[in-house]
Amino acid sequence: MRRLFLVCFLAVSLLMLAASSASAAVVKDFAFVPRDHAVDITFTAPGYDAVVVSYSNSLEKGTLSLVPQDGVFSGTIILPATYPGNNVAVTIHSSKGKELMKKTYVQTALTEIPIVEKAASGRLAGVTVCVDPGHQGVAINLDEPMGPGLSGTHHTTNGQAQGTATRRKESVVVLEIGLKLRNALLEEGADVVMTREDQDTAVSNVRRSEIAKEGNADLFIRLHCDNSSNKNKRGIHIYIPLSSTYAKQVADKDTYRSYGEALFQAMSEATGVTRGGVTQNNSYVANNWATMPAFLVEMGYMSNRDDDLMLSTEEYQAKVVQGMVDGLVAVARLRGLIETDPALQ
């Protein structure tokens, strides 16, 4: 009797689970295409002749009523206040309120920044710069050696800052600025190597330094945005390596610091930001493995509302880029890669 009861119980449970799964899978073939401040969506919902799509994020929300054409629902969610590359939560209900699809995330398109032609001449002619937009949009999880001559490993994941106001991911913001920096450097006559040019490429820290080396980079600039539990903390911070074998081969401690100070000064002058400064340490794997001057630039704090908003404006991004270009010119002069400006002598 007990065995029969268990068999019946299991049978009923499986039927209930199947029914639940069937009801949860009313919407089928859901797909989306990111657009500029919009997202196109398509799906089917057999048996329904009208649905309501609800969408929301921290910046805006709304609904979209759809009817099928030839059995397919399609529409465009318009998102004028949502930043490029931001997530948007979408749910779908019947016209009578029945949930047809649980919360699913879609995303607006990233800003398109086409590459420009390299100038025949400029302040950085003959100099190769590796631009490293930090993080990425895909998962990464591994242990990496801290650096040559250093002990220990660093556990690398895709943990990153996210804007407290914009809700933008750090990887999106730094890629946006990185592509603009690439173009500005090309316009100065430099050769440019990128460690990544999209969100879908996973790059380890060691690999970033390898890309710089393989590209024969003279200078290595790494773009990041900071995060702090102190929401009032702001500023630009530049980190340079301290005592890895490669760092010592690049320059002595004081000389290396002079490179970082030159970059910080140029960025400060361009942006008007005076808070922050230069720190030498062994904390950053790609810095430690770099065989050329390496600079990890924390361009602002995404945990601070004002910094976060500024980092996504065209005007401030242009200032940050100009500061980095001017700073790299100053470092290139200190390294003897280009002639010193007579006006500075």
LUMKOL-293284 format. One record per residue (C-alpha): residue in one letter; z, y, x. Coordinates in steps of 0.05 Angstrom, whole numbers, plus 5000, padded with zeros to 4 digits. Example, Ala and Ser with C-alpha at 12.3 -4.5 7.8 and 13.67 -1.06 7.14 Angstrom:
<sites>
a515649105246/s514349795273/
</sites>
This chain:
<sites>
m500050005000/r501950485056/r495450335092/l491550465028/f495151125019/l493451345090/v486151155081/c485751555016/f489452145048/l484652155106/a478652105060/v480952685018/s482553105080/l475552985108/l472453175042/m476553815039/l474653985111/a467353865096/a467754305035/s471254845074/s466054815130/a460454855079/s463455455045/a464655805112/a457355695132/v454056055073/v450556545119/k445656195164/d441056395221/f444757045233/a441557455289/f441658165313/v437558625357/p441059205392/r437959885381/d439460595403/h445460775359/a443560215311/v443259465303/d437959065266/i440658445231/t437357845197/f440257235163/t439556775103/a444656635049/p441856085004/g443656184931/y445256924935/d440657484912/a444858064938/v450158154993/v454358705022/v454758785098/s461059135122/y461359405193/s466659765233/n469359965301/s474260485324/l469061035317/e465860915249/k465260435191/g460960315130/t457359835085/l450159625075/s447659295010/l441858815020/v437258384977/p432857835007/q425357865019/d422257175018/g429256885025/v431157295086/f436157865087/s434558405137/g437059115150/t439059625201/i446259865212/i445760595232/l451360805280/p450661535301/a457661595329/t457760935367/y456460945442/p450960525475/g453459825490/n459259845442/n461459265398/v461359305323/a464858805277/v460658545219/t462758155158/i458457945099/h460657855026/s457257704961/s456258274912/k462457994876/g466758004939/k466457284963/e466557225039/l460056925063/m460957055138/k467257175177/k467857745227/t462257715278/y460858215334/v454258555347/q452659095398/t448659735403/a443459775458/l445060005528/t441960665551/e435160555582/i434660895650/p427760755680/i427260755756/v424061365789/e419261375847/k422361445916/a421162135946/a417162166010/s422462606042/g429562836028/r436562896056/l437262136058/a430461936083/g431061316127/v437861126099/t439060516056/v444660536004/c447359935965/v449860155896/d454759665865/p456459765791/g462959385783/h464358795737/q459058535688/g458358325616/v458957575627/a464857145647/i466656995719/n472656595743/l473656385816/d477956455878/e475056845936/p477456936008/m480457616019/g476157756079/p474757596152/g481157626193/l485457656130/s489557106098/g489756896026/t485056905967/h483757345908/h482857055838/t476657405810/t475657465735/n471757955691/g477958335672/q476159065666/a478159735636/q476159945566/g475960655540/t482060855499/a477761335459/t470561095467/r472260345468/r466660265519/k467359715571/e467959935644/s462059495662/v457659885614/v459760575639/v459160415713/l452260105702/e449960725666/i452461175722/g449960685775/l442860705750/k443061465750/l445861455820/r440160985841/n435061495816/a438562085848/l438661725915/l431261545910/e429862275896/e433362435962/g428661955999/a433661386007/d432160645998/v436760345946/v439359635937/m442859465871/t447958905863/r446358865789/e441859245740/d443958925675/q450058655639/d447957935640/t448257805715/a454857525742/v456257735814/s462357535854/n465658035901/v463457665963/r456357625936/r456358385926/s457758495999/e452457976017/i447258345976/a448858976014/k448158616081/e441758256061/g438858926039/n440459226108/a444659756074/d447460306117/l452560516064/f455760126007/i458460495946/r462060115892/l462960425823/h469060305779/c473460635726/d480960585731/n486360385682/s493760535679/s499760425633/n501061175644/k496261485595/n496962165628/k494461925696/r487662215716/g483462335777/i478462045826/h480861515876/i476861235934/y478860585968/i476460386037/p478059756077/l483659756128/s484059176175/s478958626161/t474958416221/y468758746193/a472359396176/k474659456248/q467559336272/v464959896227/a469760426252/d476860546275/k481960716222/d481761466230/t474261506232/y473561066170/r478461516134/s474362126152/y468461796116/g472661696054/e475262406057/a468262686063/l466162306001/f472262515962/q471363245981/a464163245957/m465962915891/s471763395881/e467163995892/a461863725845/t466563525788/g472264015796/v477163425798/t482463525852/r487262965832/g486662315869/g484762185941/v483161645992/t486961006003/q485960486058/n488059776042/n486059046043/s486158965967/y478758945952/v474858335973/a467858635974/n470459216016/n473458736066/w467058336072/a462558946080/t459159006148/m457659746135/p461960326110/a464360126040/f467460575987/l470360335921/v470260955876/e474760975816/m471161535779/g476561665727/y481661335682/m479061005619/s486360955597/n486561715594/r483161995532/d480162605567/d477662225627/d474861675582/l470862165540/m468362545600/l465861915635/s460961795578/t457962495574/e451262665606/e454163295637/y459962965672/q456062355694/a451062835727/k456763175764/v459662505788/v452762285812/q451562935848/g458362885882/m456962175905/v450062365932/d452862975969/g458562535995/l453861996020/v449762526055/a456062776090/v457962056110/a450861926135/r451462536180/l458162306207/r455161626221/g449261926258/l444361636208/i441262316195/e441362966232/t447163446221/d445464056179/p444964636228/a448665066178/l454664606185/q455064656261/
</sites>
